[in-house]
């Protein structure tokens, strides 16, 4: 396998990881920002207040995005398996 092929596969893998993780991270960051603004307005400085809403929001995001992310992973895996015979030469 050539170096260019390995780099292309690595790039595609990293992009796939970003596509799958960014929406969930955005949900966590948005919830964290909202909670931080709420804490600043009310001057409640409870550290555990941020964790429960973030966990619930991230779990909901994962459940809602699961069909899309699963389809994305299946398509990537199928493309990779179809390309494998070309990697041997």
KOLVO-86918 format. One record per atom (N, C-alpha, C, O): residue in three letters; z, x, y. Coordinates in steps of 0.02 Angstrom, whole numbers, padded with zeros to 5 digits, always signed. Each point is the difference from the previous one (the first is absolute). Layout:
AlaZXY...
END
This chain:
Unk+00000+00042-00058Unk+00000-00042+00058Unk+00000+00045+00062Unk+00035+00050+00002Unk-00074-00068+00047Unk-00007+00040+00060Unk+00057-00014+00049Unk+00033-00051-00004Unk-00023+00098+00049Unk+00054-00007+00049Unk-00012-00060+00046Unk+00048-00034+00020Unk-00110+00021-00003Unk-00016-00057+00043Unk+00018-00067-00033Unk+00024-00046+00033Unk-00035+00043-00098Unk+00016-00061-00037Unk+00076-00010-00002Unk+00024-00056+00009Unk+00012+00109-00020Unk+00073-00004-00002Unk+00027-00021+00068Unk+00045-00042+00004Unk-00072+00070+00049Unk+00021-00018+00067Unk-00016-00073+00016Unk+00040-00035+00031Unk-00098+00012-00053Unk-00019-00070+00012Unk+00046-00048-00038Unk+00020-00051+00026Unk-00003+00069-00088Unk+00047-00041-00039Unk+00069-00001+00032Unk+00033-00052+00003Unk-00010+00109+00020Unk+00065+00004+00033Unk+00001-00040+00064Unk+00050-00033+00015Unk-00103+00037+00024Unk-00005-00038+00062Unk+00001-00074-00014Unk+00035-00038+00034Unk-00073+00016-00084Unk-00002-00071-00017Unk+00068-00024-00025Unk+00020-00056+00015Unk+00015+00098-00052Unk+00066-00017-00025Unk+00049-00008+00058Unk+00040-00048+00001Unk-00042+00094+00046Unk+00045-00004+00058Unk-00015-00061+00043Unk+00046-00032+00026Unk-00109+00016-00017Unk-00018-00060+00038Unk+00024-00063-00035Unk+00024-00047+00032Unk-00030+00046-00098Unk+00025-00057-00039Unk+00075-00008+00010Unk+00025-00056+00007Unk+00011+00112-00008Unk+00072-00002+00010Unk+00017-00028+00069Unk+00046-00039+00008Unk-00084+00060+00043Unk+00011-00026+00067Unk-00015-00074+00005Unk+00039-00038+00029Unk-00095+00016-00059Unk-00017-00071+00002Unk+00054-00043-00032Unk+00014-00055+00024Unk+00018+00081-00076Unk+00050-00039-00035Unk+00068+00002+00035Unk+00038-00049-00004Unk-00022+00103+00038Unk+00068+00007+00027Unk+00006-00020+00074Unk+00054-00021+00021Unk-00106+00028+00018Unk+00005-00013+00072Unk+00020-00072+00016Unk+00044-00009+00043Unk-00072-00043-00074Unk+00022-00068+00018Unk+00074-00011-00012Unk+00033-00035+00039Unk-00006+00063-00092Unk+00070-00009-00016Unk+00043+00038+00050Unk+00053-00024+00021Unk-00074+00084-00002Unk+00037+00039+00049Unk-00001-00034+00068Unk+00050+00003+00036Unk-00105-00033-00018Unk-00005-00035+00064Unk+00049-00059+00002Unk+00032-00012+00051Unk-00026-00024-00106Unk+00047-00055-00003Unk+00072+00026+00008Unk+00039-00029+00038Unk-00023+00083-00071Unk+00067+00029+00006Unk+00014+00024+00071Unk+00055-00010+00026Unk-00105+00042+00005Unk+00010+00024+00069Unk+00007-00058+00049Unk+00040+00003+00046Unk-00080-00056-00055Unk+00004-00058+00045Unk+00069-00034-00006Unk+00030-00017+00051Unk-00007+00009-00111Unk+00066-00031-00009Unk+00054+00045+00029Unk+00047-00024+00032Unk-00052+00089-00042Unk+00048+00047+00029Unk+00001-00002+00075Unk+00053+00003+00031Unk-00113-00009+00000Unk-00004-00004+00073Unk+00032-00064+00025Unk+00038+00001+00050Unk-00052-00057-00083Unk+00030-00064+00021Unk+00076+00003-00006Unk+00035-00023+00045Unk-00010+00050-00100Unk+00073+00005-00010Unk+00030+00047+00052Unk+00055-00013+00026Unk-00089+00068-00010Unk+00026+00047+00050Unk+00004-00032+00069Unk+00049+00010+00036Unk-00100-00049-00018Unk+00002-00035+00064Unk+00057-00051+00001Unk+00036-00006+00049Unk-00027-00030-00105Unk+00056-00047-00005Unk+00067+00035+00006Unk+00045-00025+00034Unk-00038+00083-00066Unk+00063+00037+00004Unk+00012+00026+00071Unk+00057+00001+00023Unk-00109+00020+00011Unk+00008+00025+00068Unk+00019-00056+00047Unk+00040+00010+00046Unk-00068-00070-00057Unk+00016-00056+00044Unk+00071-00026-00012Unk+00034-00018+00048Unk-00012+00017-00109Unk+00066-00028-00015Unk+00054+00053-00006Unk+00059-00017-00005Unk-00077+00080+00006Unk+00045+00057-00007Unk+00038-00002-00066Unk+00057+00025-00005Unk-00088-00054-00046Unk+00028+00003-00068Unk-00027+00064-00031Unk-00060+00007-00007Unk+00104+00038-00011Unk-00022+00064-00027Unk+00017+00007-00075Unk+00025+00052-00022Unk-00037-00104-00015Unk+00013+00000-00072Unk-00060+00033-00035Unk-00056-00024+00006Unk+00069+00078-00043Unk-00054+00036-00033Unk-00031-00039-00057Unk-00060+00006-00013Unk+00099-00046-00021Unk-00026-00036-00058Unk-00042-00060+00020Unk-00034-00029-00042Unk+00036+00010+00106Unk-00039-00057+00024Unk-00075+00011-00008Unk-00038-00048-00009Unk+00016+00110+00012Unk-00072+00014-00003Unk-00027-00001-00071Unk-00059-00014-00011Unk+00101+00029-00038Unk-00025+00009-00068Unk-00020-00064-00034Unk-00053-00004-00031Unk+00093-00048+00036Unk-00014-00062-00037Unk-00064-00033+00024Unk-00042-00017-00042Unk+00031+00008+00108Unk-00065-00030+00020Unk-00060+00044-00018Unk-00052-00027-00018Unk+00060+00094+00022Unk-00056+00043-00019Unk-00016-00007-00074Unk-00058-00004-00019Unk+00109+00003-00023Unk-00011-00006-00072Unk-00035-00066-00016Unk-00047-00003-00039Unk+00072-00051+00070Unk-00030-00066-00012Unk-00072-00002+00025Unk-00044-00024-00035Unk+00032+00050+00095Unk-00068+00000+00028Unk-00048+00042-00041Unk-00057-00020-00011Unk+00080+00078-00012Unk-00044+00043-00040Unk-00014-00032-00067Unk-00056+00005-00025Unk+00106-00036-00006Unk-00013-00034-00063Unk-00050-00058+00008Unk-00043-00009-00043Unk+00050-00028+00097Unk-00048-00055+00013Unk-00070+00029+00011Unk-00049-00027-00025Unk+00045+00082+00063Unk-00066+00031+00013Unk-00031+00025-00066Unk-00060-00008-00011Unk+00101+00038-00031Unk-00026+00024-00065Unk-00025-00058-00042Unk-00054+00004-00030Unk+00092-00059+00029Unk-00022-00057-00040Unk-00064-00031+00027Unk-00043-00021-00038Unk+00037+00018+00105Unk-00060-00029+00030Unk-00061+00045-00008Unk-00056-00024-00008Unk+00067+00090+00010Unk-00055+00047-00004Unk-00016+00022-00071Unk-00047+00038-00011Unk+00086-00061-00037Unk-00009+00022-00069Unk-00070-00015-00028Unk-00029+00045-00031Unk+00001-00105+00039Unk-00068-00010-00027Unk-00052+00046+00031Unk-00043+00026-00035Unk+00047-00016+00101Unk-00047+00044+00033Unk+00007+00072-00023Unk-00049+00034-00015Unk+00111-00010+00012Unk+00011+00070-00020Unk-00018+00011-00073Unk-00026+00053-00018Unk+00040-00101-00024Unk-00019+00006-00070Unk-00075+00002-00008Unk-00026+00040-00040Unk-00010-00081+00077Unk-00074+00000-00004Unk-00027+00067+00026Unk-00048+00026-00028Unk+00078+00000+00080Unk-00021+00065+00028Unk+00010+00056-00051Unk-00043+00042-00008Unk+00100-00043-00027Unk+00013+00052-00051Unk-00046-00008-00060Unk-00022+00051-00028Unk+00008-00112+00007Unk-00044-00011-00057Unk-00071+00024+00017Unk-00032+00032-00041Unk+00008-00048+00101Unk-00067+00023+00021Unk-00004+00076+00002Unk-00049+00029-00022Unk+00101+00002+00049Unk+00002+00074+00004Unk-00001+00030-00070Unk-00036+00048-00013Unk+00076-00076-00032Unk+00003+00026-00069Unk-00066-00009-00036Unk-00022+00045-00035Unk-00010-00103+00044Unk-00065-00011-00031Unk-00052+00049+00026Unk-00039+00027-00039Unk+00038-00015+00105Unk-00047+00049+00028Unk+00013+00069-00028Unk-00047+00037-00016Unk+00110-00019+00010Unk+00018+00066-00027Unk-00021+00008-00072Unk-00026+00052-00019Unk+00036-00104-00022Unk-00019+00003-00071Unk-00076+00002-00006Unk-00026+00035-00044Unk-00010-00072+00087Unk-00073+00002-00003Unk-00028+00068+00019Unk-00053+00020-00024Unk+00089+00016+00068Unk-00024+00066+00023Unk+00019+00057-00047Unk-00026+00055+00007Unk+00071-00067-00054Unk+00025+00053-00044Unk-00054+00037-00039Unk+00004+00061-00005Unk-00055-00095-00022Unk-00052+00039-00036Unk-00035+00050+00044Unk-00021+00053-00024Unk+00015-00067+00088Unk-00032+00047+00046Unk+00044+00060+00016Unk-00026+00053+00021Unk+00091-00059-00030Unk+00046+00055+00014Unk-00004+00054-00053Unk+00016+00058+00014Unk-00036-00075-00074Unk-00001+00047-00056Unk-00053+00054+00010Unk+00011+00058-00016Unk-00068-00078+00041Unk-00056+00047+00008Unk+00014+00052+00051Unk-00043+00043+00012
END
